[in-house]
Amino acid sequence: MHPTFAPFPATRLRRTRRSAPLRDLCQENVLTVKDLIWPIFIREGQDVAEPIASMPGVFRLSIDKAVRAAEEAASLGIPAICLFPYTDISLKTEGCEEACNPENLTNRAIRAIKAEVPGIAIMTDIALDPYNINGHDGFVRDGIILNDETVEALVKMAMAQADAGADILGPSDMMDGRIGAMRAALEAAGHTDVAILSYSAKYASAFYGPFRDAVGASGLLTGDKKTYQMNPGNADEALRLVARDLSEGADMVMIKPGMPYLDICRRVKDSFGVPTYAYQVSGEYAMIRGAADRGWIDGDRAMLESLLAFKRAGCDGILTYFAPAVARMLAPAA
């Protein structure tokens, strides 16, 4: 129930907006550096920082450069980074064998970062698309994306990442039953403290294009992902997916993309009260950065406003490529 306000002029709602101190005192939601997870793209090589054309200011980093990025994140107070591999085309197969390789790019990067920056949390991506010659998140047979066979491979992939030292596993594949299978395998192997941040409500969105460029999947995808990623017209289904993943052992849940689905973030937080995250995806980043680079919007203000919207919608944290820039802006003046 909202209180009954005295009529104007006794109530003037502009009173609390008339100065910066009053606005600060009455602000309901606050963005802090502790809300940020920084997605980082990694690639083979040494001393490589390769620009991604569709994501200005974002690079594919060799492992040594990724270690330096992790050091930067830690120094800025960013609590976690998330690794996404750019896999050489020679390693992409229909069987996606490289996904489970203990010595693949992601697992070597985890170990290297943990050795030099042990205090930062490392999140990983669990899906077959970086390793699949078909560009899909699961095995493909006769044009059908296979669920149960894919889950078996995802469990092996998750175990390899946990063995390498990952703190948070991020299943982004949207196969049915994968959270329960992963949790059971982790418990059986003694990885009881490894957290699962499930991409519970991941939509079949048009906002992923630059990401697919970044991981080298753009020209490989056959068909689309509508048989396993969510229909953008559905909201109630997202709640069913979140409920299922929590019942199977997810510790945290994610909505992806972010800004077009703020209503889903709010409903998930209100319905379940669990740690809830959103991914400000590559297309969202590219729109803001592209408009800012052309002088059409104030880039810094738009960046901060977009992230504050996630907090207002109930999110506990955001994966965003803006993380280091935001962290520097939020740092207290020396």
N, C-alpha and C positions, 0 to 999 in steps of 0.2 A: 504494500500500500504506500502510495506517495503521500507525504504530509500535505495538509491544506495550507497554502501560502496566503499570507496577507495580500490584499489587492494592491495594485499600483496606486500611489507611489511608495507605500511602505515597503513593498518588495520591488527592488530594482536589481535584476539579475546581472546587470553590467557592473555593479559595484565590485564584484570579485574579479573582474577582468581589467580593471583600470590601470594596474601597474604590474610589472614583472614579479615583484615579491608576492602580491596577492594571487596572481595566476599560478605561481609555483606552489603556494600553500594549498590551492584548491585543485591541483592537477590529480586526476584519478589514476592514470596509468603512466608508468615511467619506463623508458628503455634504458637498459644498462649493458655494459660489455658482457656481463655474465649470461645474457640472453642469446649469445651468438655462437653459432657453429659455422666454421669456415670451410666450404667445399674447395678442395684442391685437386687439380688434374695432374697426373704424373705420367711420365714416359721414360723410355730407355735413354741412355746416353750419360754424358758427364758434362756438368757446367752448362746445361741447356735450359733456357727459358724461352719457349716458343710461343709467340703471340697467337691468339685465337681470333681470327678476323671478325667473326660474328659476336664476339664478346670483348669489346674494347677494354683493355686494362687487365684482362685475365690471360694466364699463360699455362702451357703444359710444361711441367717442371721435371727435370731429371731428379733422381733420388737425392743427390747431394743438395740440390736447390730446394727440394721439399723439406729436407732437414732444417735448412735455414729459414724456410717459411714457418715451420713449426716453432722455431726459436722466436721468430717475430711475433707469432700468435701468443706464445707464452708471455713474452715481455709486455704485450699489450693487455694481458689479462683475459684473453679469449680462452674459454675453458676447453674447447674441443675443435678438432679439425676432422674433415671427412674426406677420404681418399677415393678418387675415381681414376681408373687406368685407361690410358690410350694404348690399345693393344695392336701390335704390328699385324698386318694383314696375313702374314705367313703363319701366325698362331691362331687364326680364326678358323674353326672347323665346325662341321655339323655336330660332332660329338662334344664340343666345348671342353676338351680335355684340359686346356690351360687354366680353366677356372679353378680346378681342384689341385693344381700344382703347388706344393709347399714353397717352391722357389719362384713363383710367378712375381710379376712386378709389384703387385700390391703387398704381398707377404714380405718381400725383401724391404719394401719401403717401411712397413710397420716396424720391423726389427731395427732398421737403421734409425728411425725417429725415436723409438723407445730407448735406444742405447744412448742417445745424446740429449733428448728432451723427455725424460721419464715422467715429468709432472703433467704433461698435457694428455687429455683423453683422445684416443684415436677411434673414430667411427669408420666403418667400412660399408661398401655397397655389396649386397648379395643379389645378383641376377646374372643371367647368362649372356645378356646382349653384348658386353664388351668382347666376348670370346666366340660369338656365334656368327658364322658366315652368312646366316639368314637375317641377322640384325634383331632377332627376337629374344625376349627374356627367358624363353624356354625352348626345349627341343621341338623341332618341327618334323612332322611326318605327314606326307600327302596334304600339305597345306594346313594341317591341324596342329595347334600348339598343345603338346602333351603335358598334362598336369602331374600325374603321379611319378612318372619317370623323371621329370624336371625336379620335383621335390627331393628325390634321392640325391641328385647331383648338387642341389643347393645345400643339403645337409653336409656333404663332403666339403663343399666350398666354405661353409661356415666353420667347420672344424679346423680347416687349414688356417683360417684367419684367426681363430681363437688361439690355436697353438702358436701362431706368430706373435701374439700379444695384443690383439685388438681388445679394446675396452667395451665398445658398443657395436653390435652387428645391426646393419640396416637392410633387412630384406625388402627389396623394391620391386619384386617380380610379380606380385599379385596372384600367385598360384594358391589354390585352396589347400589348407592343411600344413603349410610350410612352417608356421610358427610352432605348432605342437611338435612336429618332427625335429626341428632344431633344438627346442628346449629339452626334449628327452635325450638327444644325443649329447648336448652340453653337460647335462646332469650326470649322465653315465660316464663321461670322460673326465669328470672332476672340474669342469669349467663352470662351477656354480655361481661365480660372481660376474660372469660376462653378461652384460645387459643386452636386451633386444629392443631396439627402437623400430617398430614395424611401420612401414609405409602401408597403413591400413586402408586409407581412402586415397588411392592414386587414380586420377582420372585420365582417360584417353584424350589428352589435351593437345592443342595446337601450339602450346607455349614451350615445347621441349626442343624445338629445332636447333638452336645454337648448341645445346648440350650434346646432341647427336653429332654435330660437327666436332665438338671438343674431344669426344671419345672415339671418333672415326667410324661412326655407325650410319651416317647419313645416307650414303649411297648403297648400303647393303640391305636395308629393310625391305622385305618382300611382303606386300599387303599392308595391314595395319594391326594395331594392338587392341582392337575393340572387343575381342572375345575374352580378354582377361583384365584389361584396365576398365575403370568405371565409366559409365555413361554420364556425360556432363549434365544431363537433365535430372539426375537422381540425387536425392538427399537422404531419404530414409534408409536407403541401402547402405550408405556410409556408416550409419549407426549400427547396423547389423554386422558389418565387417569389423568395426572396432570392437564390438562386444565379443565376436568370435575370437579375435586375436588376443584380447585380454584373457579370455577363458582358456586359451592355449598356452599362456605364459609370457606374453609380451609385457615388458616393463613400462614402455612408453609408446605412444602412437603418433603418427604423422599424417598430415593432410598435404597433398601435392596435386597441382600447384597451390600457391598461396593466395594471392590477392583476389583472383576470381572466385575463391571458395572460402571467403571469410565467414560466410553464414555456416558452413560446415564446421569450421574451427569452433565457433561459438556453441553450436549444438553439441558437439562432442564434449567440450569442456563442461557444459551445463549438465549433460546426461551422465557422465562418468566420473568427473572430478579427478582424472588421472593426469600425469605429465603429458601435455599435448603440444605438439610442434607443427610448424609449417615450413615448407620449402619454398622460398622465393626463387623460382626456377629461372633458368637461363633466359627465357623469353621475356620475363618480367624485368630482369636485370638489363637486358639489351634495350628494351624500350626506354627505360629511365636514363640509362647511360647515353643511348643514341640521341635522345631529345636534348639532354644536357649538353652533349658535345656540340650540338648545333645551335645552342643558345636559346632554345625554345622554352626551357624550364630552368629553374634554379635547381641544379643537380643535387647539391647538399641538402637543401630543404626537402626536396622530393624524396630523397633517399631516407632521411630520418622519418618523414611523415609516413612513408610506406611501411617502415618497420614498426613504428608505434601503432599502426593499425592492427598488426598481428597481436600485440599485447592487449589492445582494447577488445579484440575478438576472443580473448581467453587463452592465447598461446603462452606457454612457459618459455619457449625459445624459438629461434628461427635459424634455419640454414640459409645463408645469404653470401653471395660473392662480394657484397659490400663490407663484410665483417672487418677487415683491417682498417678501411677508411673510416668506418663508423667508430671503431675503437679509438682511433686517434682523435676523432672529433669529441668523443665523450670523456677523454682523459682530462683530469683536472689540470688547470694551468700551473706551470712550474712557479 
